[in-house]
């Protein structure tokens, strides 16, 4: 039987060599027919700590690595594009302060 391969988004990278990946899916409600958002949570083994929160990753099924980990990281499909605005503002403020010291 072939191993399953899924694509999901990393939601936690606080553990060493482990990631929490969520796979979103749409399901039709059995009685009312409304489309509902559901998600599957997979704990993934990331040997080299390559991925981070917000990355889209491809994972593959594997034999159990630990109590929860049943998946391995295959590759990172897309890196997170969010920018840390607070860090950018702090850097700009420090740069402006340095420029003001040069003028005086």
N, C-alpha and C positions, 0 to 999 in steps of 0.2 A: 504494500500500500504506500503511495507516495506521501511525502511529508507536506503538511499544509504550509503555505506561505501567505502572510497577511501584511497589510500596510496600516500603520497607526501612528499616533502622536505621543511623544514622551511627555508624561505629566509629572514625573518625579525622578530626580537623579541624586537624591540624598544618600543613597547606599553605595558602597564601594563595589564596583563591577556588576551592579544590578540597576535595572530601570523599570519603571512602571509605565506601561504603554496602554493607551485606550484606543479601542477600535470602535468607531461610531457606525451605526447602521439604522435604517428606517424599517419599522415593522407596522403592519396594518393591524389595528385592534380587531379582535375576533368578532365582537358583538356590534360595535359602533362603526367600524370601518375607517376610523380616523387614523392618520399616519402618525406614529409615535417615534420619537428619538430614543434609541437604546444604545448602550455601550457595553463592550466586553473589556475587562481589565486583564492584562497578561503581564506577568513578571518575567523580565527578559534578562538573560546573562549577557553583559557587555564587557568582554575580557579586558579591553584597553581603555575603558571609560571614554569612548569617542563621542557619544551622544550627550545632549543636554536638553533641558526643558524646552518644549516647543518644536523640537526637530521631528520631521516626518521620517519614519524608519520602516524598513522591511524586515520582518522577523520570520524565522522558520522553526517548525516544531522539532523538538529533540527529546531524548530520554531525560528523566528528572535530574536536575543539577542540585537542587536543594528542596526544602519543603514546599515552596511555592513556584520555583522557577522551572518551567517546562518549555521555554523558548530561547533561541539564540538570536543575537543580532546579526543579520546578514549584511546590510548596508544602510547608509544614511541617504534617503531619497532627497531631502531638502533640509538645509539648516534653517534655524529660526531667524526670521528677519526683523524681529522687534529690536528697537534701540533703547538703551537705558537712558532715558531723558534726564534723570537726576544726575547721572555721571557727566553727561554732556554739558549741563548747566554749570556744574562745579568746575569743569575744565575751562569753560568759557570765562567764568568769573575769575579764576586764577590767572588766566591769560590776560584779562583786562587789568587786573591788579598789577601784574608784572609790567604791562605797557605804561600804566600810570606812574610807576616808580621810575621808569626810564626817562619820562618827560620831566620830572621834577629834579 
